[in-house]
Amino acid sequence: MNSNDKKISPKNEELRLAAIKHFDILDTPADGAFDRLTKLAGRIFKVPIAIITIVDSDRIWFKSKLGLDVTEIGRDPGLCASCILQD
């Protein structure tokens, strides 16, 4: 992270990260239930890309993805990092 980057963190960051660790979901294999939800979202919203993401401490990991070849991206300011700031 360079000096111009700012990590966006919600007030409950420690609790949120503890929940992610508790459920032990990061870096797990593909899951049919999540994949069905992703495909359904793509069909309903008629979009070429749909993803289910988990925002970790330093990355955004894709639990399920449609229309993407990558499995994670950095946790830069953006839509996913901004969503965790909401209640």
VMD Tcl script that draws the C-alpha trace (Angstrom):
set ca {
  {0.00 0.00 0.00}
  {1.55 3.32 -0.98}
  {1.16 6.58 0.91}
  {-1.69 7.72 -1.36}
  {-3.81 4.62 -0.62}
  {-6.18 4.56 2.31}
  {-7.61 1.36 3.70}
  {-11.32 1.70 4.30}
  {-12.27 0.03 7.58}
  {-15.65 -0.08 9.28}
  {-16.04 0.57 12.99}
  {-16.62 -3.14 13.60}
  {-13.57 -4.33 11.61}
  {-12.18 -6.59 14.36}
  {-15.55 -8.28 14.91}
  {-16.14 -8.62 11.16}
  {-12.73 -10.22 10.59}
  {-13.24 -12.53 13.58}
  {-16.51 -13.73 12.00}
  {-14.75 -14.43 8.71}
  {-12.11 -16.43 10.58}
  {-14.75 -18.25 12.65}
  {-16.62 -19.43 9.55}
  {-13.34 -20.51 7.90}
  {-14.63 -19.62 4.42}
  {-11.60 -17.91 2.86}
  {-9.81 -19.88 0.16}
  {-12.34 -22.71 0.25}
  {-13.27 -24.60 -2.93}
  {-16.22 -23.71 -5.13}
  {-19.58 -24.37 -3.53}
  {-22.67 -25.30 -5.53}
  {-25.04 -23.23 -3.37}
  {-22.99 -20.05 -3.80}
  {-22.49 -20.76 -7.51}
  {-26.25 -21.17 -8.02}
  {-26.85 -17.79 -6.35}
  {-24.23 -16.14 -8.55}
  {-25.74 -17.60 -11.73}
  {-29.22 -16.59 -10.60}
  {-28.08 -13.01 -9.97}
  {-26.51 -12.91 -13.44}
  {-29.76 -14.09 -15.04}
  {-32.09 -11.87 -13.00}
  {-30.06 -8.71 -13.56}
  {-29.01 -9.69 -17.11}
  {-25.34 -8.95 -16.43}
  {-22.21 -10.71 -17.72}
  {-20.43 -10.53 -14.35}
  {-21.77 -11.54 -10.93}
  {-19.71 -12.27 -7.83}
  {-20.07 -13.17 -4.18}
  {-17.18 -11.60 -2.30}
  {-15.62 -11.78 1.13}
  {-13.73 -8.64 2.17}
  {-10.67 -9.79 4.14}
  {-8.17 -7.55 5.92}
  {-6.08 -6.94 2.79}
  {-7.98 -8.43 -0.15}
  {-11.38 -9.02 -1.67}
  {-11.77 -12.74 -2.28}
  {-14.38 -14.12 -4.70}
  {-16.23 -17.05 -3.16}
  {-18.23 -17.42 -6.35}
  {-17.85 -15.71 -9.70}
  {-19.51 -15.56 -13.09}
  {-17.70 -13.90 -15.99}
  {-14.33 -13.35 -14.26}
  {-11.07 -15.27 -14.35}
  {-9.50 -13.80 -11.20}
  {-10.07 -15.16 -7.69}
  {-9.22 -12.06 -5.68}
  {-8.22 -8.40 -5.89}
  {-6.58 -6.01 -3.47}
  {-8.72 -4.28 -0.89}
  {-8.45 -0.86 -2.46}
  {-11.14 1.75 -2.05}
  {-14.01 0.59 -4.21}
  {-17.52 -0.83 -4.20}
  {-16.88 -3.96 -2.09}
  {-14.68 -2.15 0.41}
  {-17.29 0.61 0.65}
  {-20.19 -1.82 1.21}
  {-18.75 -3.07 4.49}
  {-18.99 0.49 5.84}
  {-22.79 0.23 5.82}
  {-24.90 -1.30 8.61}
}
mol new
graphics top color blue
foreach p $ca { graphics top sphere $p radius 0.5 }
foreach p [lrange $ca 0 end-1] q [lrange $ca 1 end] { graphics top cylinder $p $q radius 0.2 }
display resetview
